[in-house]
């Protein structure tokens, strides 16, 4: 099923009446004045046996219809933490009218006080754009928020659900969230033993749940409410156990990201890297940008572009809190190469409908968040974009060691058979067996499956570093390639392409292309200064014929995280999250249709 994206999101439109918060759209209250969190615990936590599940299972997937202010999520998180559970809490929630961060914090603080969970939820709450958003509250706790009409988006959800919270506004007020066809999707999603609970005891709700395959019964309602409903699925799908120890082939940004995602979920991993150090080859990029790319392409690649950017910036920002990886939220300006492209930028920004804190149209002159606007430059400014530097490569081993992730360097993997890895190190051959294997080794994935043409293409390119200009060149600028300044004032210009994958020499003509880009982007600042190149670097990007990565399961024990091309540092954290979620039996952080477009199985006969 194809859902148009992005879709316009409508604000919740609420009013405060005493202790109640009321929706003006549905003319109903968000919570009971007789005890908000107590009601949530009684109806949903106890109604779905969450305490018992957290003790006995290695993962629990919760599906909520009607996220609202997140009270059910907070109540579930509290239960998880009170037990000090190592069970993965995989929480998925739909919301058609999401609150802004400011609105959430204001109202949640009044209901619960400025608690740790309130601050954590607000801090990680995603931008208000339709579609899927995966965030992590803490280790073992993930939240997937799906902004939009649940009746449409539930068809795009891939999950094995253990518990369903039906917490929309009253059926008479908001009938679309109690639609029988919507409930019918529960048949596909329900895991064996899946339960459901709701404060409603309406006959229509009982009938719809019965139609969806649940055995439904009434129980005493909360406080003064006479009855509520609980149910258990008759049937449901079997879910495999979580693999306990996995291997990762490749120690670049894809393998690094995969290892850290696995660690968040408590899964032990071992990285095998053929080079004597991590972050070699393409992942040796001296100054990668973490940014989206603005265009009117809202197809699979365009959607991935935004999902991956939102996820990556949080990934690196959180990592920077504990390690000096060189992440800086500098903002990035994407220049328009023509008036026609500038008009397309305007249309794209209008359709995305993001706040000016996320994206701003720049027309030259005046002042913006990064200082005076260059009258020669027109484009789009992404204020939350940023950049990394070589500190990430320098501290990568320490980051992995702190997470108890094993790293085997100078280890060349020769073959993989049913998750048994045969590798060579110090002229000796070794074999180790794992529960699952992630292939994160760029175009080298082809060597393990010569019978399948994955259509991975190696594209070399050269970056050049030029001596410091007399005037600071400011924020990173992207367009046809990009430029970015170092702390020392020198500036990298990056973005040449070569036809031959074996052409890895430093070339003067590529250096000239990079110099021309620098002068084109910063002409007014360096017109009287001819910068001298002080360093050049050649890397190889592994991309695919359709410019979408290889992501997800190839078979029951092998997954791919590869083929990210020039977007390696921006895409890899999200691609890793998708592949790991699938391998662990968790809900998917993106649409089913997008996963299918990225699947390595698209190349398998």
Buried (B, 14 or more C-beta within 10 A) or exposed (E): EEBEBBBEBEEBEBEEEEEBBBBEBBEBBBBBEEEBBEBBBBBBBBBBBBBEBBEEBBBBBBBBBBBBBBBBBBBBBBBBBEEEBEBBBBBBBBBBBBBBBEBBBEBBBEBBEEBEBBEBBBEBBBBBBBBBBBBBBBEBBBBBBBBBBBBBBBBBBBBBBBBBBBBBBBBEBBEEBBBEEBBBBBBBBBBEBBBBBBBBBBEEBBEBBBBBBBEBEEBEBBEEBEEBBBBBBEEBBEBEEBBEBBBBBBBBBBBBBBBBBBBBBBBBBBBBBBBEBBBBBBBBBBBBBBBBBBBEEBBBBBBBBBBBBBBBBBBBBBBBEEBEBBBBBBBBBBBBEEEEBBEBBBEBBEBBBBEEEBBBBBEEEEEBEBEEBBEEBBBBBBBBBBBBBBBBBBBBBEBBEEBEBBBBBBBBBEEBEEBBBBBBBEEEEEEBEBBBBBBBBBBBBBEBBEEBEBBBBBBBBBBBBBBBBEEEBBBBBBBEBBBBBBEEEBBBBBBBEBEEEEEBEEBEEBBEBBBEBBBBBBEEBBEEBEBEBEEBBBBBBBBBEEBBBBBBBBEEBBBBBBBBBBBBBBBBBBBBBBBBBBBBBBBBBBBBBBBEBBBBBBBEE
